[in-house]
Amino acid sequence: MLQEALDFETESEELLMLLESFSRQDWQRQTQFKHWTANDVIAHLHFFNYAADLALSNSDALARLMSELNAATKQGVPHLVFTRAKLGGLKDRELLKQWRDFYREMAQRFLVADPKKRVPWAGPSMSVRSSITARLMETWAHGQALYDLMGETRRENDRIRSIVVLGINTFAWTFANRQLPVPTSVPYVRLVAPSGAIWQWGNRDPTNCVEGTAVDFCRVVTQVRNVSDTGLKVVGATATAWMAIAQCFAGPPQDPPLPGTRFTQHRR
């Protein structure tokens, strides 16, 4: 069984519990992430869950879907407009139900899939394990905007280790994606897991390192917080440069939020 598939489903279930408390007005409120509403966030997650599931079972259908998306983008159709049209304008609790039912079914298909099987994506192909890890990462990252909106603190779990690994594995890509020289020395990373366990990567180097909580590290590499709004200790030019632009998700370079612009809002 693929543990990452179970982790994806569990993270989605945690987010579901938050969303089930939303009023109709809450679904329309804007988050701090690009002014997206909860409807926008769940539509986005559901659309790309669907795309990842197609990659697993029907690569031709995925190619057609991505071709449609690319054509719409070239015509100036915003991504969210395309997504909502594909979902038939579903919103609020109707959208919530479809997202919930689909991720539960999808998780079961990934659970028994070959972790090493290559599946297509918008960019380079990836392994099944990497594909479902990306869905876990996006669910966790976009979910943060909803927890922030409602003034809630998420109950973190060690399943975010997969997101940490994704953040570390994209060290070189973060620089290459911006057409910057890739540093030759990867920083030493020492993090405290939600359980209190210590996670370490690389050779200990007090002059080139990132230390702190795994949650803060995930917040930076997924760009849900500016590094200055976390408790991470970042030492050295390479580590500092990395944390300033870290990006563990695919696509063109994106800048992290400005300092002080993403935070847990006061509970309403």
C-alpha positions in Angstrom: 0.0 0.0 0.0 1.2 3.5 -0.8 1.4 5.4 2.5 1.3 8.8 0.7 -2.2 8.0 -0.6 -3.4 7.4 2.9 -1.8 10.7 4.0 -3.4 12.5 1.2 -6.8 11.2 2.1 -6.3 12.0 5.8 -5.1 15.5 5.1 -8.2 16.0 2.9 -10.4 14.7 5.7 -8.9 17.1 8.2 -9.7 20.0 5.8 -13.2 18.6 5.3 -13.9 18.9 9.0 -13.0 22.6 8.9 -15.1 23.2 5.8 -18.2 21.5 7.2 -18.4 24.4 9.7 -18.5 27.0 7.0 -21.7 29.1 6.6 -22.9 30.2 3.2 -21.2 33.6 3.8 -17.9 31.9 4.7 -17.8 30.2 1.3 -17.8 33.7 -0.3 -15.2 35.4 1.9 -11.9 36.2 0.3 -8.7 34.5 1.7 -5.3 36.1 1.8 -4.2 33.9 -1.1 -4.8 35.9 -4.3 -8.2 36.9 -2.8 -9.5 33.4 -3.6 -12.7 32.3 -1.9 -13.2 28.9 -0.3 -15.1 28.0 -3.5 -12.1 28.9 -5.5 -9.7 26.9 -3.4 -11.8 23.7 -3.4 -12.6 24.0 -7.1 -8.8 24.3 -7.7 -8.0 21.3 -5.5 -10.8 19.2 -7.0 -9.9 20.0 -10.6 -6.2 19.0 -10.1 -7.2 15.9 -8.1 -9.3 14.9 -11.1 -6.3 15.6 -13.4 -3.9 13.5 -11.3 -6.4 10.7 -11.3 -6.6 10.8 -15.1 -2.8 10.7 -15.2 -3.0 7.4 -13.3 -5.7 5.7 -15.5 -6.3 7.6 -18.7 -3.3 9.5 -20.1 -5.1 10.4 -23.4 -7.9 12.0 -21.5 -5.4 14.0 -19.4 -3.6 15.2 -22.6 -7.0 16.4 -23.9 -7.8 18.2 -20.7 -4.4 19.9 -20.5 -4.7 20.9 -24.1 -8.0 22.6 -23.4 -6.5 24.3 -20.4 -3.5 25.6 -22.3 -5.7 26.8 -25.2 -8.0 28.7 -22.8 -5.0 30.2 -21.1 -3.6 31.5 -24.4 -7.0 33.1 -25.1 -6.8 34.9 -21.8 -9.3 32.8 -19.9 -8.3 32.9 -16.2 -7.5 29.5 -14.8 -10.3 29.7 -12.2 -12.8 30.6 -14.9 -11.9 27.5 -16.8 -11.9 25.4 -13.7 -15.3 26.5 -12.6 -16.8 26.0 -16.0 -15.4 22.5 -16.1 -17.1 21.8 -12.8 -20.4 23.1 -14.0 -20.4 26.1 -11.7 -20.7 23.9 -8.5 -20.2 25.9 -5.3 -20.6 25.7 -1.6 -21.8 22.4 -0.1 -22.5 20.9 -3.5 -18.9 21.5 -4.5 -17.7 20.2 -1.1 -19.6 16.9 -1.5 -18.2 16.3 -5.0 -14.6 17.1 -3.9 -15.0 14.8 -0.8 -16.5 11.9 -2.7 -13.9 12.1 -5.4 -10.8 12.3 -3.2 -11.9 9.3 -1.2 -12.3 7.2 -4.4 -9.1 8.6 -5.9 -7.1 7.8 -2.7 -8.1 4.1 -3.0 -6.9 3.9 -6.6 -3.5 5.4 -5.7 -3.3 3.2 -2.6 -2.9 0.1 -4.7 -1.0 1.6 -7.7 2.7 0.9 -8.4 4.6 3.7 -6.6 7.3 3.7 -9.3 5.0 3.8 -12.3 5.6 6.9 -14.4 2.5 9.1 -15.1 2.2 12.1 -17.3 1.7 15.7 -16.1 1.7 19.2 -17.5 5.5 19.2 -17.4 7.8 16.2 -17.1 6.3 12.8 -16.1 6.6 11.7 -12.5 6.2 8.6 -10.4 2.9 7.7 -8.9 4.4 8.3 -5.4 5.4 11.9 -6.5 2.0 12.5 -8.0 0.0 11.7 -4.9 2.6 13.5 -2.8 2.0 16.6 -4.9 -1.7 16.3 -4.2 -1.0 16.0 -0.4 1.2 19.1 -0.7 -1.4 21.2 -2.5 -4.1 20.2 -0.1 -2.0 21.1 2.8 -0.8 24.4 1.3 -4.1 25.7 0.0 -5.8 24.5 3.1 -3.7 26.9 5.1 -5.5 29.9 3.5 -8.8 28.5 4.8 -7.5 27.8 8.3 -6.1 31.4 8.3 -9.5 32.7 7.1 -11.3 31.1 10.0 -8.8 31.9 12.7 -8.1 28.3 13.2 -4.8 26.5 14.0 -4.4 23.3 12.1 -3.6 20.1 14.0 -0.3 19.2 12.3 0.9 15.6 11.8 4.1 13.9 10.8 2.6 13.2 7.4 4.0 16.6 6.4 7.4 14.8 6.1 6.5 14.1 2.5 6.2 17.8 1.9 9.5 18.5 3.6 11.2 15.9 1.3 9.5 17.6 -1.7 10.9 20.9 -0.5 14.4 19.6 -0.2 14.3 17.7 -3.5 13.3 20.8 -5.3 16.3 22.8 -4.0 18.2 22.8 -7.4 14.9 23.2 -9.4 14.0 26.3 -7.4 17.1 28.1 -8.8 17.1 26.5 -12.3 13.4 27.5 -12.7 14.4 31.1 -12.3 17.4 30.6 -14.6 19.8 31.2 -11.7 23.0 29.3 -11.1 22.4 26.3 -8.9 24.5 26.4 -5.7 26.9 23.5 -5.4 26.4 23.1 -1.7 23.0 22.1 -0.4 22.3 23.5 3.0 22.1 21.2 6.1 18.5 21.0 7.2 17.5 20.1 10.8 13.8 20.2 11.7 11.5 19.4 14.6 8.6 17.3 13.5 5.1 17.8 14.9 5.6 14.7 17.0 8.9 16.2 18.4 11.1 13.9 16.4 14.2 15.4 14.8 14.5 15.2 11.0 17.9 15.9 9.4 19.2 16.1 5.8 22.7 16.7 4.6 26.0 17.2 6.4 26.0 19.3 9.5 27.3 22.7 8.6 26.7 25.7 11.0 27.6 28.1 8.2 25.0 26.9 5.7 21.9 25.6 7.3 18.1 25.8 7.9 16.8 24.9 11.4 13.4 25.1 13.0 10.1 23.4 12.9 9.0 21.2 10.0 5.8 23.1 9.8 7.6 26.4 9.3 9.8 24.8 6.6 6.7 23.5 4.8 5.1 26.9 5.0 8.1 28.5 3.3 8.7 25.9 0.5 4.9 25.9 -0.3 4.9 29.8 -0.1 2.1 30.1 2.4 4.3 32.3 4.6 7.3 34.6 4.0 10.3 33.2 5.7 10.6 36.3 7.9 7.2 35.4 9.4 8.4 32.0 10.6 10.8 30.9 13.4 13.3 29.3 11.0 16.9 30.0 11.7 18.6 30.5 8.3 22.4 30.8 8.1 24.6 31.4 5.1 24.3 33.0 1.7 23.0 29.8 0.0 20.5 28.9 2.6 19.2 32.5 2.7 18.9 32.7 -1.1 17.0 29.4 -1.1 14.5 30.3 1.6 13.8 33.6 -0.1 12.6 31.9 -3.3 11.9 28.3 -2.3 9.1 26.7 -4.5 8.3 23.1 -4.2 5.3 23.2 -6.7 5.5 23.0 -10.5 5.0 25.9 -12.8 6.7 29.2 -13.6 8.6 31.0 -10.8 6.3 32.4 -8.1 7.3 34.9 -5.5 6.5 34.2 -1.8 4.0 36.4 0.0 5.3 39.7 1.3 6.2 39.8 5.0 3.2 40.2 7.2 0.6 39.5 4.5 -0.3 35.9 5.4 -1.3 35.1 8.9 -4.0 33.5 11.1 -6.8 36.0 11.2 -8.8 36.8 14.3 -11.6 34.3 14.9 -14.9 35.6 13.8 
